[in-house]
Amino acid sequence: MNIRAELLREHSARQTKRLTEYACSHPACLAELLQVFWYGEPRERQLAADVLGWVGQRRPQWLVPHLPGLLVAAQPNPGQHPALRRSVARVLQFVPVPEALQALAFDTCLGMLQSPAESVAIRAYALSAAVRLAMPYPELTSELLAAVEDVLATTKSAALHSRAERELPKLRSVLREDLPG
């Protein structure tokens, strides 16, 4: 399959599912998708990002070796389509992040969450990913909790408030467990 041609041929949920299944069928197919994600034309990159978000949910382990490049793609870049950042934020909800990349991944998610210029979807995915990354580190959970409360005080997004309702109890439980007894 020529994934580049297939991405451009049709943009639909059915096609995205088909391409996701293809990319999840073998690591070489995933590598083909990642080549388009990183080096394709802007429209190709946007469409590949959508598929990549689904691949991250289905085959998170396969993306671990590609995390450095994905984190670079998630950095703010003028003219970059938001789909690239959204897919990386989505992937970070599922991919096990090696210790050497956890600080960069957390900072990237925190930056996306705190940026009012980001779409609600990016911020919601970044919130869930940041919570997952912060859970083993009580000092990060308190920093993230404060950041989330600041974000919620300045946004009226029902989706972001709903996501926070689901994620904040996890942070608070870590903080309660860390209190001296």
ABEGO torsion letter per residue (X at the ends): XBAAAAAAABBBAAAAAAAAAAAAABAAAAAAAAAAAAABBAAAAAAAAAAAAAAAAABAAAAAAAAAAAAAAABBBBGBBAAAAAAAAAAAAABBBBAAAAAAAAAAAAAAAABAABBAAAAAAAAAAAAAAAAABAAAAAAAAAAAAAAAAABABAAAAAAAAAAAAAAAAAAAAABBX
